[in-house]
Each structure stands twice: as structure tokens, then as C-alpha cells.
Amino acid sequence: MNIVSLEELPQEKVTDFFHQHWGSPKMVISSGVYDCASLDGFAVLNKDNRITGLITYVYKDTECEIISLDSLEEKKGIGTSLMKEVEKEAAENGCKRITLITTNDNLLALKFYQKRGFRISMIHRDAVEKARRIKPEIPLIGNDGIPIRDEIELEKGSQVMENSHWPKWAVESIEVVPPNPDWIESGRAEVKELMKRLSPYGVKEVEHVGSTSIHDLPAKPIIDVMAKIPSFHEVEEVAGKLAEDDWHYVPVELDDRPWRRFFIRVEHDKRVAHLHLMLEGEPRWEQQRLFRERLNANPAMREEYAELKKSLANQFPDDREAYSDGKAGFIERVLGEEN
């Protein structure tokens, strides 16, 4: 991914981007009125030298405020990569926190930022109404038909940015390695052991899924297993039981995937297995099985996925969210294929 400082781009190129996607470079929010085309920032350029993502920010003492973030191509890690550039820049400049403001209709932005460690810190009621007095072209209705009225402020502290308090396995780099025939047997062993551990909690089905369950596919050397459970009510007790075998429970507020309860088994400070505990009737159960079966039956599709995974691992070695987002389109296409 080609990321450049806005200082390296012609001013008119940046200005044209904001006119095309925002109506003008003028940004009116509670923290001030900004000419985004003149701010510090970074841009992602494609092979045709066209801007496909852009972020701007300002410094205020020990705070860095993100003023704008645009990604024109979804699920390619563009937004995440731009955020990381700003976080790195902010840390090097001694910032204690990063803040930003979005509007109440922007549910995708709220999801994006919170998955990356931001917390809601303040709601400015009717702030957009005030902003319209300065910039009347701000629309009344936003995403999903939601009236645009309020601003939501989010922040991320330096401790979260540095990841200094996380164990090594929680922030380990992504490594895609050549296929290993032993993975299938390792998967069987995990399934057998988890059936024994989880059956007292009503678990009757455990399956090996993910890339290590697919023949001749390069993968992260981590065995993914899913188990079906009648209820999440006893998850704390399950976590205590699995901890005896070095399984670590990831709280749902950190995992940000309420449809599952997620566990990571660790050996020598490295991930060796993931457990996705799902409720009976969860649609993702069948999707995981279908994806595995279709790739096992289709060598061409398997090869395409292998190249995608290797490319994403090289591009985002330290960003699991961006790596996963980059695979999402391919996975959706495979699941949508006719039998």
C-alpha cells in the first residue's frame, strides 16, 4: 500500500478530493472550523496515483485530533493503515491521546473506531444544527435515513496506542506459512480434547475449521475450532475449565463479536489454537463449514485465496483487523457461489 504524506501531494489534488467527496474542504465541528486541504495528514494512492484514502489531523498540546478520514475502497485495510500512520506520528510527538468527532448517523464509523480501541467520551447534542449555521450544505438526513443532529466524540489513550500492557501472543505478527499436512491431525486432536472438556456444558458438536482445515492451503499456524453450546450463561465457568489447558478467554467487549465467545490457546507465548464458541442456530456455523468444503473441492479458488492471504500478511503483518477485512470480500464471494 502506497501511503504518502499530504505534503508530498499537489495542493490542488487534495483540495479536489475534498470538493468531490465532501462538497468543500471546509469542516465545521464542535472543536473548530478547519480547512482540511491545508491540514497535516496522509493519503493512500492506487496504481494510477489516484487517492483512495485520506486522513487529516491537528495537534493541540499533548492531544492529536483526527479531523477527517475517508476510505473509498472497503475491506482493503485503507482506513486502518491511515489510522496507524497517525497513531505512530502522534506517539512520536508525545501525544497522550487521540480524539475525533463523528455524527450520530455514522454507525459504520462508530463500529470502526471502537473496534480499534476508541471509547465514546462525549456526546454534543444538536451540535450539527449549530454547524449548519456556518456550513448550510451539511445534509439533514444521513446514513440509513437517520437525521443528522448530534456529534459523538471518541478518544484513545496513549496506553491503548502503545499496547504495552498486552501479552506477546495478543499482539504477535501475522505469519502465513506453507501448508502443513500435520494440521489436519492437530485439528482432530483439538476437537477430541474440547469435546471432552465441553460436553458437561451441553456441547455436542466440535469441528476443525478455518485455513488449517483446508488441504494444501498456506495459513497462519493456528488451529481454528468451533463448538456449539446451548447457552452462554456458563461461559465464566467454561473459561475456568479451559484455563487448565492454557486457553485464554477474550472478553466479548474486546472481541467485539457478540455472536461468539472467543478463546485462544497459547504455548510458549504464541497462539496455537482458537476456539469459537457459538450458540445453537448461529448462521456462521454453517458458513464456516461451507467455506471449508468449497475450498477443499476447488483448487483454483484455493490458490486464489492462498495468494490473497500471503499478500495481506505482507501488507498488514501487525494488524489483524485489516488482515481480516481484506479477506472479507473473497469469503463473501465463496459463500455466495452456486453449488
C-alpha positions in Angstrom: 0.0 0.0 0.0 1.4 3.4 -1.1 1.0 5.8 1.8 2.3 9.3 1.4 2.3 12.5 3.5 -0.1 15.2 2.2 2.9 17.4 2.0 4.1 15.3 -0.9 0.9 15.9 -3.0 0.0 18.9 -5.0 -2.4 21.2 -3.0 -5.0 21.1 -5.8 -5.1 17.3 -5.7 -6.0 17.3 -2.1 -8.5 20.2 -2.5 -10.2 18.4 -5.4 -10.6 15.3 -3.3 -12.5 17.2 -0.6 -14.6 19.0 -3.2 -15.5 15.7 -4.8 -16.3 13.8 -1.6 -17.3 16.4 1.0 -18.6 19.3 -1.2 -15.7 21.5 0.1 -12.6 21.3 2.2 -14.4 23.2 5.0 -15.0 21.1 8.1 -17.3 22.5 10.8 -17.3 20.6 14.1 -17.5 21.4 17.8 -13.7 21.7 18.2 -13.4 24.3 15.4 -13.7 25.2 11.7 -11.0 23.6 9.6 -9.7 23.8 6.0 -9.0 20.1 5.6 -6.9 20.6 2.4 -4.3 22.6 4.4 -4.0 20.2 7.4 -1.4 17.6 8.1 -2.3 14.2 7.0 -1.7 11.1 4.9 -3.1 9.7 1.7 -3.2 6.2 0.1 -2.6 6.2 -3.6 -3.5 3.4 -6.0 -1.5 2.3 -9.1 -3.0 5.2 -11.1 -1.8 7.7 -8.5 -5.4 8.3 -7.5 -6.3 9.0 -3.9 -8.2 6.1 -2.4 -8.0 7.1 1.2 -7.1 10.2 3.1 -6.8 11.3 6.8 -6.1 14.7 8.3 -5.3 15.7 11.9 -4.2 18.6 14.1 -2.1 18.8 17.3 -3.4 20.6 20.4 -0.7 20.4 23.1 -0.5 16.7 24.0 -3.6 15.8 22.0 -3.9 14.8 18.4 -7.4 15.3 16.9 -8.3 13.4 13.7 -10.4 15.8 11.6 -11.3 13.7 8.6 -10.9 10.1 7.5 -12.0 8.7 4.1 -11.6 5.3 2.6 -13.0 4.9 -0.9 -12.4 1.1 -1.2 -13.9 -1.0 1.6 -12.3 -4.1 3.2 -8.8 -3.4 2.0 -7.4 -2.0 5.2 -7.1 1.5 3.9 -8.7 3.2 6.9 -6.8 1.1 9.4 -3.5 1.8 7.7 -4.1 5.5 7.8 -5.1 5.4 11.4 -1.9 3.6 12.2 0.2 6.2 10.5 -1.4 8.9 12.6 -1.1 6.9 15.8 2.6 6.4 15.1 3.1 10.1 14.3 1.2 11.1 17.5 3.2 8.8 19.7 6.5 10.1 18.3 5.3 13.7 19.1 4.5 12.8 22.7 0.7 12.9 22.4 -1.2 11.5 25.4 -4.4 10.8 23.5 -6.1 10.8 20.1 -9.6 12.2 19.7 -12.1 12.5 16.9 -15.7 13.6 16.3 -18.3 11.8 14.1 -22.0 12.3 13.7 -24.9 10.2 15.2 -25.8 8.7 11.9 -22.4 7.3 11.1 -22.8 3.8 12.6 -20.1 2.3 10.4 -17.6 4.9 11.7 -18.6 4.2 15.3 -18.1 0.5 14.8 -14.7 1.1 13.0 -13.3 3.3 15.7 -14.5 1.3 18.7 -13.0 -1.9 17.2 -9.7 -0.1 17.1 -9.6 0.9 20.8 -11.5 4.2 20.8 -14.1 4.9 23.5 -17.0 7.3 23.4 -16.1 10.2 25.6 -18.8 12.8 25.0 -22.0 13.5 23.1 -22.6 17.0 21.8 -26.3 17.3 21.4 -27.6 19.4 18.5 -24.0 20.3 17.5 -24.7 19.7 13.8 -27.6 22.2 13.9 -25.1 24.8 15.1 -22.6 23.7 12.4 -25.2 24.2 9.7 -25.3 27.9 10.5 -21.7 28.1 9.3 -21.9 25.4 6.6 -25.6 25.2 5.4 -24.8 22.4 2.9 -24.5 19.9 5.7 -27.3 17.4 4.9 -30.3 16.9 7.2 -30.5 13.2 6.7 -27.6 10.8 6.8 -26.9 7.1 6.6 -29.8 4.7 6.8 -32.3 7.7 6.8 -31.1 8.9 10.3 -31.5 12.6 10.9 -28.0 14.2 11.5 -28.3 16.1 14.8 -25.5 15.2 17.2 -21.8 14.8 17.4 -20.1 11.9 19.1 -16.6 12.4 20.4 -14.3 9.4 20.8 -10.8 9.1 22.3 -8.0 6.7 22.6 -5.4 7.0 25.3 -1.6 6.5 24.9 -1.7 3.3 26.9 -4.0 1.7 24.4 -1.9 3.1 21.5 1.3 1.6 22.8 -0.2 -1.9 23.5 2.5 -2.1 26.2 0.2 -3.9 28.7 -0.8 -6.7 26.3 0.9 -10.1 26.4 3.2 -11.1 23.5 0.7 -13.5 22.0 -2.1 -10.8 21.9 -0.1 -8.6 19.6 2.1 -11.1 17.7 2.6 -10.5 14.0 0.6 -12.3 11.3 2.7 -15.0 9.6 1.3 -17.1 6.8 3.4 -20.3 6.3 3.3 -23.1 3.7 0.7 -25.8 4.2 1.4 -28.5 6.8 -0.3 -31.9 6.5 0.0 -32.3 10.3 -2.6 -29.5 10.8 -5.4 -31.9 10.0 -4.3 -34.3 12.7 -3.7 -31.4 15.1 -7.3 -30.3 14.4 -8.6 -33.8 15.2 -6.7 -33.7 18.5 -8.1 -30.3 19.5 -11.7 -31.4 18.6 -11.3 -34.6 20.7 -9.9 -32.8 23.7 -12.5 -30.0 23.5 -15.4 -32.4 23.2 -14.2 -34.0 26.5 -13.8 -30.6 28.2 -17.0 -29.0 26.9 -19.5 -31.9 26.9 -20.5 -31.2 30.6 -21.8 -27.8 29.3 -24.1 -29.3 26.7 -21.6 -29.2 23.8 -22.3 -32.0 21.3 -20.5 -30.7 18.2 -17.0 -29.5 17.7 -15.3 -29.0 14.3 -12.0 -28.0 12.9 -12.5 -25.0 10.5 -10.5 -22.2 9.1 -7.5 -22.3 6.8 -5.7 -25.1 8.6 -8.7 -27.4 7.9 -8.3 -26.9 4.1 -5.9 -29.1 2.3 -2.8 -27.6 0.6 -3.6 -24.0 1.8 -1.0 -21.7 3.3 -2.1 -20.4 6.7 -1.3 -18.9 10.0 -0.1 -21.9 12.0 -3.1 -21.7 14.3 -5.8 -24.4 14.6 -9.3 -22.9 14.5 -12.1 -24.9 16.1 -15.7 -24.1 16.6 -18.1 -25.6 19.2 -21.8 -25.3 19.5 -23.2 -24.6 23.0 -26.9 -24.2 24.2 -26.2 -21.0 26.2 -23.5 -18.5 27.1 -24.7 -18.4 30.7 -21.9 -20.6 32.0 -19.1 -19.0 29.9 -17.1 -17.9 33.0 -17.1 -21.5 34.3 -16.1 -22.7 30.8 -13.3 -20.2 30.8 -12.0 -21.5 34.2 -12.1 -25.1 32.9 -10.3 -24.3 29.7 -7.7 -22.2 31.5 -6.3 -25.5 32.8 -5.1 -26.2 29.3 -3.8 -22.7 28.7 -6.9 -21.4 26.9 -7.3 -17.6 27.4 -10.8 -16.1 27.3 -11.1 -12.9 25.3 -13.9 -10.8 26.9 -16.7 -10.0 24.4 -16.2 -6.3 24.8 -12.7 -6.7 23.4 -13.6 -9.3 20.8 -16.5 -7.1 19.6 -18.2 -10.2 18.1 -21.3 -10.8 20.2 -22.3 -13.8 18.3 -19.4 -15.9 19.7 -17.3 -16.4 22.8 -13.6 -16.5 21.8 -10.7 -18.4 23.4 -7.0 -18.5 22.4 -4.7 -21.4 23.4 -1.1 -20.3 24.0 2.1 -22.2 24.1 5.5 -20.5 24.7 3.9 -17.1 24.2 2.5 -17.9 20.8 -1.1 -18.7 19.7 -1.6 -22.3 18.7 -5.4 -22.6 18.6 -8.6 -20.5 18.5 -11.9 -21.7 19.8 -15.1 -20.0 18.5 -17.9 -20.9 20.9 -21.3 -20.4 19.2 -24.9 -20.7 20.2 -27.0 -23.4 18.6 -28.7 -22.0 15.4 -25.9 -19.4 14.8 -25.7 -18.9 11.0 -21.9 -18.6 11.0 -21.6 -22.2 11.9 -22.9 -23.4 8.6 -21.0 -20.6 6.8 -17.7 -21.9 8.3 -18.4 -25.4 7.2 -19.5 -24.4 3.7 -16.4 -22.3 3.2 -14.2 -25.2 4.2 -16.0 -27.6 1.9 -16.0 -25.3 -1.1 -12.3 -24.6 -0.9 -11.4 -28.2 -0.3 -13.3 -29.0 -3.5 -12.0 -26.2 -5.7 -8.2 -26.0 -6.3 -8.4 -22.7 -8.3 -10.3 -21.0 -5.6 -8.0 -22.3 -3.0 -5.0 -20.9 -4.9 -6.6 -17.5 -5.2 -7.2 -17.5 -1.5 -3.6 -18.5 -0.8 -2.3 -15.6 -2.8 -4.7 -13.2 -1.1 -3.7 -14.3 2.4 0.0 -14.0 1.6 -0.4 -10.6 0.2 -2.4 -9.4 3.1 0.0 -10.8 5.6 2.8 -8.9 3.9 0.8 -5.8 3.8 -0.6 -5.9 7.4 1.7 -8.0 9.5 0.7 -6.2 12.7 -3.0 -5.5 12.1 -5.3 -8.4 12.4 -8.4 -6.3 11.8 -7.1 -5.1 8.4 -5.9 -8.6 7.5 -9.4 -10.0 8.3 -11.2 -7.1 6.5 -9.1 -7.8 3.4 -10.3 -11.3 3.2 -14.0 -10.5 3.7 -14.9 -9.8 0.1 -13.4 -13.1 -1.0 -15.2 -15.1 1.7 -18.5 -13.5 0.8 -18.0 -14.4 -2.8 -17.2 -18.0 -2.0 -20.3 -18.3 0.3 -22.4 -16.8 -2.5 -21.2 -19.2 -5.2 -23.9 -21.6 -6.5 -23.4 -25.3 -5.9 
